[in-house]
Every structure is written in C-alpha cells, then in structure tokens.
Amino acid sequence: MREERMLEDGAGLYTDNELIKLHNKEHQIIEHGLCFQTDRVKAILAGRQTQDRRPITSRNKYDWQVGDQIWVRETWRTAKALDMYSPRMTGCKSPFQYAAGMKSILHGNIIDKWQPWGKWHPSIHMPRWVARIILEITAIRKETVQEISQDDQRAEGIVIPSEWCVNGYKRTRFGTLWDSIYHKRGYGWDTNPDVRASTFKIIEVKN
C-alpha cells in the first residue's frame, strides 16, 4: 500500500548535501540540488515529466516537504578559456550552454571561433548559480519503486504504448530506466526499494 504522508526520513543518492536556505516575507524556502539526465531535463522542459523518484537511504539528513524547491543540475559547459578552472570558480556572469536543447545564456559574452565553447561538465559539477531550472515540490509520498502506476509512469516522462501490460511494461520501460541509474548502487528494480516520489511544477527557467 502507498503511504500518503510527509516523509520524515532522509532521502539518498542525491549528488551532494548542498542546501540553500532563502528567506522571503512569509516563510523560509529550502532548495535542494538534484542531478537529472539530459533526456529527463528535456522531458521536464516539454512538460512531459512532473514526477521524480529517488531511493530513500540514510545518507541525506534533510527532510523534504511540499513547498521546497529543486534546482536542476544538468550537463553544461562554459567558454573554453575557463576550462582550466574548477567549475565552482566559474563566475555567475560567464557564458553557459546546456546539453538539453543546446540552450545558451551568454550574459553579454561572445562565443565564436576565437572564443569557443569548452568541454561538457557532468551535472554533478554544476554550481547553484549555473542552474537555469527551478522546480517546486507540490506533493510528496513514500512508496516502493514497483508501486508506480501507469499514470505515474507518464508523469515520469515515460511513453506508454497501447499494448501496456502491468508487469512486463513496468519492468522493461521504467524498470530499465531505473536500473540504468540505480542497479549498480544497490537499489535495483528487483530489490524494490523504498522511494521518495515527488510531484513538481516549474517555477523558473532562465533565458
């Protein structure tokens, strides 16, 4: 049975424990940085993905709640001249390009054959100020990964074929995607781990 409640235990397999607390006039906003594969970022931007599942472990000590925000960590790059520096030394006004959609934010800089783009950086190395996509958590629950429903799979950005069948489809489509990320970490589909299932909406995409 699904457990429809706010999670009290921490979630794991996030890329770091980075937590930024921002204040506005009414309440405290907590941000979490999460890594997403390029195809998943495309699905989020296209409106096809509005849910995300991650295994629950003891590694992450922070409580996640409705209203928390997620800044999307994705594959990115900056000017080649800056490749010699650590990604965290990249200035917030540097030029950035994102693998999902090849979107560029130049901040007034010029990228050309004399000053070309540099190497791609994996999402785990994205600093907060490079992030362009901010999500807000609108619902959260604890369940096992195999409890995912047909509608939930659609919300995860999975295309449902007309010949959908419960066991076969979930294992070959979402299960395969899940195993490609988590099997080697000990949270494979067949182990049916507990997951934090978050529903979200986009609140900002920088242009």
C-alpha positions in Angstrom: 0.0 0.0 0.0 1.2 3.5 -0.7 2.0 5.7 2.3 0.4 9.1 1.7 2.3 11.3 4.2 5.1 13.7 4.6 8.4 11.9 4.7 10.2 12.1 8.0 13.4 10.2 7.0 16.1 11.4 4.7 16.5 10.6 1.0 19.6 9.4 -0.6 21.6 9.2 -3.8 21.5 12.9 -4.4 24.7 14.3 -5.6 25.6 16.2 -2.5 24.2 17.6 0.7 24.1 21.1 -0.6 21.2 23.0 1.0 20.5 26.7 0.5 18.0 28.5 2.8 16.4 31.6 1.3 14.0 33.9 3.1 11.1 35.8 1.8 8.5 37.8 3.7 6.2 34.9 4.6 8.2 31.7 5.0 11.6 30.0 4.6 12.2 28.4 1.2 14.6 25.4 1.2 16.3 24.4 -2.0 17.8 21.1 -3.0 20.2 20.4 -5.9 19.3 17.3 -7.9 21.0 15.8 -10.9 18.9 14.9 -14.0 20.0 13.2 -17.2 19.7 15.2 -20.4 16.7 13.3 -21.6 14.9 13.9 -18.3 15.7 17.6 -18.5 14.2 17.7 -22.0 11.1 16.0 -20.6 10.7 18.5 -17.8 11.0 21.4 -20.2 8.5 19.9 -22.5 6.0 19.4 -19.7 6.1 15.6 -20.0 7.8 14.9 -16.6 6.2 16.2 -13.5 7.3 13.5 -11.1 10.7 12.2 -9.8 11.6 9.1 -7.7 14.8 8.6 -5.8 15.7 5.8 -3.4 15.4 6.6 0.3 18.6 6.0 2.3 20.2 7.4 5.5 22.8 9.4 3.5 20.7 12.5 3.2 19.7 14.0 6.5 17.4 16.7 5.3 13.6 16.5 5.4 11.9 17.2 2.1 8.5 18.9 2.2 5.8 20.4 -0.1 6.9 23.9 -1.0 10.6 23.0 -1.1 12.3 23.9 -4.3 14.7 21.9 -6.6 17.4 23.4 -8.7 18.1 21.2 -11.6 21.7 20.1 -12.1 22.2 19.2 -15.7 25.1 18.7 -18.2 26.6 22.1 -19.1 29.6 23.9 -20.3 31.2 27.4 -20.4 33.9 29.1 -22.5 36.9 27.0 -23.4 39.2 29.6 -21.7 37.6 28.8 -18.4 38.1 25.1 -18.6 41.4 25.4 -16.7 39.5 26.4 -13.6 37.3 24.4 -11.3 33.6 24.6 -12.2 33.0 26.3 -8.8 35.3 29.0 -9.9 33.1 29.9 -12.8 31.6 33.3 -12.4 27.9 33.8 -12.4 28.2 36.2 -15.4 30.2 33.7 -17.5 28.6 32.3 -20.7 26.8 28.9 -20.2 25.3 26.3 -22.5 23.1 23.4 -21.6 23.1 20.0 -23.3 19.3 19.7 -23.1 18.2 21.8 -26.1 21.6 23.4 -26.5 20.3 26.5 -24.9 22.9 29.3 -24.3 22.9 32.1 -21.8 25.7 34.4 -22.7 25.4 37.2 -20.2 26.8 39.6 -22.8 29.8 37.5 -23.7 30.7 36.4 -27.2 31.2 32.8 -28.2 32.8 32.3 -31.6 35.7 30.5 -33.3 38.2 32.6 -31.4 36.4 32.0 -28.1 34.6 28.7 -28.5 32.7 26.6 -26.1 34.7 24.4 -23.8 34.2 20.8 -22.6 31.0 19.4 -21.2 30.7 19.2 -17.4 28.6 16.4 -15.8 25.6 17.6 -13.8 27.2 16.7 -10.5 29.7 19.5 -11.1 27.1 22.2 -11.7 27.3 25.1 -9.2 24.0 26.6 -8.0 24.5 29.9 -9.9 24.7 28.0 -13.2 21.3 26.3 -12.8 18.5 27.7 -15.1 15.6 25.5 -14.0 13.9 25.8 -10.6 11.1 23.4 -9.6 8.7 23.5 -6.7 7.5 20.3 -4.9 3.7 20.2 -4.9 3.3 16.7 -3.4 5.5 14.0 -1.9 5.0 10.5 -0.6 6.8 7.3 0.3 6.2 4.1 -1.6 8.2 1.2 -3.1 9.5 1.7 -6.7 7.4 -1.2 -8.0 4.2 0.6 -6.8 4.5 3.1 -9.6 1.2 3.3 -11.6 0.6 3.8 -15.3 -0.3 7.4 -14.7 2.8 7.9 -12.6 5.0 6.5 -15.3 3.5 9.0 -17.7 4.3 11.7 -15.1 7.9 10.4 -15.1 8.0 11.2 -18.8 7.7 7.5 -19.9 5.7 6.9 -23.1 3.0 4.3 -22.6 2.4 2.0 -25.6 -1.1 0.9 -26.5 -0.3 -2.7 -25.5 0.7 -1.7 -22.0 0.7 -4.6 -19.5 1.4 -4.3 -15.8 4.4 -6.4 -15.1 6.1 -6.6 -18.5 5.8 -2.9 -19.2 6.9 -1.6 -15.9 10.0 -3.9 -15.9 11.0 -3.2 -19.5 10.4 0.5 -19.6 10.5 2.4 -16.3 12.3 -0.6 -14.6 15.1 -0.5 -17.3 15.5 3.3 -16.8 15.6 2.8 -13.1 18.2 0.1 -13.3 20.4 2.1 -15.6 20.7 4.7 -12.8 20.5 2.7 -9.5 21.2 -1.0 -10.1 25.0 -0.7 -9.6 24.3 1.4 -6.4 22.4 -1.5 -4.8 18.9 -0.1 -5.4 17.8 -2.1 -8.5 14.2 -2.6 -9.6 14.2 -6.2 -8.4 15.1 -5.2 -4.8 12.0 -3.0 -4.8 13.5 -0.2 -2.6 11.5 2.5 -0.8 11.5 5.7 -2.8 10.6 9.3 -2.3 8.1 10.2 -5.0 7.9 13.9 -5.6 5.5 15.8 -7.8 6.7 19.2 -9.0 6.0 22.1 -11.2 8.3 24.5 -13.0 8.5 27.9 -11.4 11.5 29.4 -13.3 13.5 28.7 -16.4 16.2 31.3 -17.1 16.6 32.6 -20.6 
